[in-house]
Amino acid sequence: GIFAAIGNPGNPSIGKGGNINIFADSLFLTNGAVIAASTSSGSQGNSGKITITTDKQVSLDGTGDEEASTGIFTAVQPGALGNANNIEIQTDLLNVTNGASLLTSTAGEGNAGNIKAEARILEVVDGGRFLTNTDGSGKAGNIILDVQDSIILSGSNTGLFANTTEGSTGDGGNIFIDPPRVTIRD
């Protein structure tokens, strides 16, 4: 995968996380591949931002293996201080399938980032998820989907989630979608 982190377990740091910018014709993540920007436990500082711009397609395929979760993540780990940054994707076709996910989360002191996707078609199927989450006092991020043609959500455990977890005191996020067609099935 591709990682930009402040500190690592057992070696906390103070600073600003680096950004990850990807410009390509297409991007495929499979078999547990990860793009992540995080602030590790005990560290201080905002995680980096992840920006992906492609002409054709971004595809995340978890291949159904929960032990190896394919995805794009920004996070503030437990015991860290800082905000998770945003994930922004601009493409023609965005596929998130087989348990893969886009996730911004905070379990430390700070807010989760937003997930923003601009696409012609968005397909989230077979356990694929967009998720912003807070486990602490910070806010979960927003999910903003600017889709020109259609959004398809299909299969169990598939969806768009802006959550708080049990015991957290932060606010949940908002979900904004603006396509001509939305299909939710199975």
Secondary structure, 3 states (H helix, E strand, C coil): CEEEEECECCECCECCCCCEEEEEEEEEEECCCEEEEEECCCCECCCCCEEEEEEEEEEEECCCCCCCCCEEEEEECCCCECCCCCEEEECCEEEEECCCEEEEEECCECCCCCEEEEEEEEEEECCCEEEEEECCCCCCCCEEEEEEEEEEEECCCCEEEEEECCCCCCCCCCEEECCCEEEEEC
